[in-house]
Amino acid sequence: MEENTYPQKLLAEMLGTAMLVFIGVGSVPATLIVNGKAPFTFADLGMISLAFATVVIAMIYAIGHISGCQINPAITLALAATRKMPWRDVPGYIAAQVVGAVLGALAIIGVLGHQAVTVGLGIASYGPQVSAGQAFFAEAVGTAILAFVVFGAIDRRSAGGFAGLAIGLAVFAVIMVVGPATSSAINPARVVGPMLVGQVFNGTVHWNQLPVYLIGDVVGAVAAGFLYVALNARRATATTDATAGPVAAAEGALS
């Protein structure tokens, strides 16, 4: 079976994450600019969620066959922890994702101008009404839901061709609930990229909140990965197939 080279996979991850940040994160300052910095309504949140969902769906179908379209360090670590990808590939994937997130954030400023920085650049943060513990829990739960859907969607027994739609809809649903608490990052690269660019362009960056996002997202994704593996564990039974024989039946139970 033919496979893309590792550099090609890294380039795909970089481009996919850049587009995720440009479209998804970029929809936040775009909304604020159009609304004249007015507070978000639930309808606004819905459109931002839709922007994230549609770009995720598009990228899965565009580069999923090249790199897997992980475009999320938490998902990458969860896949590696559950032995669905080699650990040796992880550093390159995460580096490519972070670089892509930086490029995506720069593209937002290139299109919307410095006003995008003035209205926050879509940098993930939580306000004083949300405690660090609550933010951690929100990010962990949100990322866990996303990761659980990812693991199920890429299972070879799942309905073919619908992974992109399932994952995109999961992103939409999670943002609608988690967004009001933490901006619903559910992706460490989506957090780090805009923060770095915002810092360079003199934006407001709450670096003290970064560990909450990084640890919460990774813990949620890895926990969901192991949960899916546990639920999916199967073993051969004594039942045999009358037409295929006991060996084939055992192989089918383990497949």
PELIN-V274323 format. One line per field, one symbol per residue. psi: psi as a letter, one per 30 degrees, with the letter a starting at -180 (. if undefined). A space follows every 10 residues. Layout:
psi->???
//
This chain:
psi->kkklleeeee eeeeeeeeee eeedeffeee eeeefhgllk leeeeeeeee eeeeeeeeee fegefeffhe hjeeeeeeee eghflkfffe eeeeeeeeee eeeeeeeeee efaffeeegf ggkklklffk leeeeeeeee eeeeeeeeee eeefkfflkk fgeeeeeeee eeeeefefef eggiegjeef eeeeeeeeee ghljkifffe eeeeeeeeee eeeeeeeeee ffkllklfkl kfffleeeee eeff.
//
